[in-house]
Every structure is written in structure tokens, then in C-alpha cells.
Amino acid sequence: MEILRVENLCKYYTIGDMTLKVLKDINLTVTQGEYLAIMGPSGSGKSTMLNQLGCLDKPTSGNYFLGDQNVALLDDDTLSAIRGQRIGFVFQSYNLIAQLNVVENIQVPMYYQGVAEPESIRRATEMAQLVGLGDRQGHLPFEMSGGQQQRVGIARALVNNPLIVLADEPTGNLDSQSGGEILDILDGLQRQGKTLIIVTHDDNIARRASRIIHMCDGVIDRVEVKGDS
């Protein structure tokens, strides 16, 4: 089943008299349960691409269908609601709230969706256990390792059962052991049917995905599919 479709998507920025063409006529389809990696050198457009897919920014032109909805046509308030309901984000820098413990950080997306507190606590506790933090539920971010903080970030991304999970260099601040544990969690999510899109500069990480999109100068330069020779 098709989860998202991008058609002739362009993103331009105007700086003085200059127009910077960051994304140029991007076409992409992602299906349910796919694990997609986006790679490219600095300035290739991969981060802008992730912002578009995450409804953090609107395209200059083109269409972006998330499910059956063309989100390229929506206003900012509606896009904000779409992000909360249908997209889970995992960030390189974790983006946890320092004053909140594990369960409270996981609860944050549910607060914005109006989930009643007893239900949000139940779901957050369940998600903490899912990512292996059942014995850390009352800990604050500074009391945990980077790998544990990223587990909280993954739980937070999943708690509203999003249509897609977007991860931006999710192991970039971790040592190799912690990074491997986080990637194993992402692999497990994909096996459970979650749709994952990850931006990475690491070829070894990208090769865990079922498809790799290579970007260069604002276009999709080539596509690799697992199993291709």
C-alpha cells in the first residue's frame, strides 16, 4: 500500500536577487512497511527533503500526498496537526525536555493531541518498556546515556502510532555500540510493519534499509534496492 507520493516537488529559496534551487522536480513513492534511506553530500538537499516529508516546510511547487491527502496544499496550522497525528520524528540531538523524566518526555506528543492523562501515562509507560527503559521511567535526561536518551526519542516518535517515522542521523551522537542498539530497534520496527525514512551519511547504516535514495545537487541521482547486483 502506498504511504506517500511526491510529484515534481521543488523547493526554492530567494536570497536577494538570487534563487537557490534546493530541490528540483523530485518524484518518489514509499510503500507501507518500507525502510528507506536518504544519502548525499552536504548541500545535496537531503535535509530539505526530510523537512518536506515531515511537513516542516511547504514546497515551492509540486505535490506531496501523505496517505490520501495532498499536504502540499495545506496551511501551517493544518500541517502542524498532520505532524502530530501522522509523523514521528527521531532527532540526532534527541530533543528531550531536560526537566521531564522518561515517561513525561514520551507523553509530550499526546499532550498536543488531547489524550487524557491516565491514558497518556499508560501508553508512555508501555512505550518505555518497548524500547528497553522499563527500569528507567523516572530518570531525567542527564541521568541517562546518549543511547538511552535516543531510546526515549524513539518511544516518543512512536507513541501516537504515526503513519511514518522520520529519523535524521539518529546515531550521529552515539558510540558504535549504542548506535548499533538503536539501529537494531529501528530494524525491529520495520519488521513489525512500520514505515521508516532515515537520513544518514553512513553507508553501513544506509545498507540496512530496503532502498537507498542518493541525492546530489537537489535531485535524486540514483536509487539502490536491496538485492540488486
N, C-alpha and C positions, 0 to 999 in steps of 0.2 A: 504493500500500500504506500502511495506517495505521501510523504510528510511535508515536504517543502519543495517549491519550484521557483527558480529565479529566471526571469526572461529579460534579456537585453538590458541588464541593470548597469547603470552608470552612476558614478559619484564624482562630482567636480567641485573644487573649491576655488573661489575667486580671491586672489591676493593682489590688491591694487589693480593694475591693468593686466595682470597675468591670470590665466585659468590653469589650474593644476588638475589634470585628469588622473584621479587616483584609481578608479575602477572603470573599465571600458567594455561595455557590451558583454557582461558576464551572463552565462547560461549554465544552470546547474539544477539537478534534481536529486533529492535524497529520499530514500525509502525507509519505511518503518524498520527499526532494528539495525540500521546500518551504522557502521563505525567509520567515520570519515576524518581524515587528517588533512590539514591545510599547511603547506610549507612554502617557503620563499625567502629570499634575502631581505634585509632591511630595505623598506621603501617599495616592496613588491605589491603592497595592497592587502596583505593577508589580515592585518589587524582591522583595517577599514571594512574588509569583507565580514569579519566576525561581528563588528558593530552593526552592520546591515542585517545579518542573520539574526542577531539578538534584539532587533528593533530598538537599538540605542540611537540610531540615526536614520534619517529618511533618504532614499536615493534621489539623485537629481532627475533621473528618468528611468523608465523600465518598471517591471512588475516583480513583486515578491509575494507568492502565495504560501501562507503558513496554514497547513490544513486546507480548508476550502475558502480561506479569506485572503483577499489581496491587501496585505498590511501596508503596502507602499502608498495606499490612498488614505490612510487613517491619520487623524490628528494626534497631537502629542499626548493628550490625556488618555485617549483610547489605546495608543501604543503602550503607555505605562501599564494599563490594565492587562494588556496582552502579555507583557513581560512577566507580570506577577503570576498569571494563570497558566501560561503555556511554555515558559522558557526557564530552565535552571542554569545558573552561571557558577562556574568554578574558576577562581582567580589565582594568578601566580602568587599574589601577596596576601591571600586568604581573606582579607577584608572583614575580619571579625571585629565585633564591638568589645573593646577591652574590659568594660565594666560588667559584661554579661558572661554567665557561665555557659557550659556546653549546651545544655537544654535550652537556655534562654536565647542563645545565638541561633539555634536551629528553629526556634519559634518565630523569629522575626518575619519571614515571608508570610506566615499565616496571619500575623497581626494585620498586615495590609490587606488580606483577603477577608477579614472579618470573622475568622474562625474563633469560636468560643474558647476561652482559656482552658477548661478541662480537656477538651478535645485536642487543642494545640499541644498541651503538655504530654498527653498520651502519644500523639504522633511523633513529637520531638524525641521522647524517650525511646520509642521504638526505632527511630532512625539512628539514634546514638548507638544503640545495641547493634544495629545492622552494620555499621562501619567500625565495630570493634571498640567502642568507647563506653560500654555499659558500666565500667567501673570508674569513669572519669566525668560523670554527668554534672557534678558540682564544681568542676575545675574552671578557673578563668584562663584566658588565652596565655598569659605569661607563665602559667604553671604547666604548660604542655610543650612538647617538642613541635618542630615545624611539621613533621609528618602527622602528628595528632591534630594540629590545627587545620591541616588540609582535609583530614577526615571530617572534621566539623563542617568545613566548607562544602564538601560533597553531600553530607547529610542535609545541609541547608538547601542545596540546589535541588534535592530530590523530594523534599517534604511536601510540596504541592503537586506531586505526580505530574511533572511537566511533559509536554509533547516531545521536546528535545532538550538535551543537556549540552551546553557550550563550555568548553574548557580552554582557557588562554594560558599556555605554558604552565600547566598545573604542577609540574615537578621542578620548575625553574629555580626555586629557592631551597630545594631539598638535597640531602646527600643521596648517594646512589641506592643505599638500602631502603631509605624512606621513600624515595621516588619509585622504586620498584614495587613497594607495597601499595602505593597509590595507584599505579598503573594496573596492578592486579585487581584492585577494586573496580576500576573502570572496565577492565576486561569482563569481570563478572557481571557488571550492569548490562553490558552489551549482550552477554549470553542470556540474560533474563528478558531481553527484548527491548531495552532502552535504545533510543537513537542518540548517538554521541557524535559531536563535531569538536575536534581538538586542533588548536593552532600550536605548532611546535617547530623549533629549528633543528631538532634532534632526529636524525634519520632512523635511529634504532627505535625511538618511540613511535614515529610515524608508521613503521612497518608492522606495528601491532594492529593497525587499522585494516579494514577490508578494502579501502580505496584511499589513494593519496592524490590530492589536488596540488599541483605545483604551480605557483603563481610567479609572474615576472612582469614588471612594468605595468601593473594594473590589469593584466589579462591572465586567463588560465592557459599556461604554457603547455602543460601536458598532464595526463591523468594515468596513474598506475592502479591496476586492480590486482588484489592478491591472487596469486596463482598464474598470472600472466608470465610468460617467459621473456 
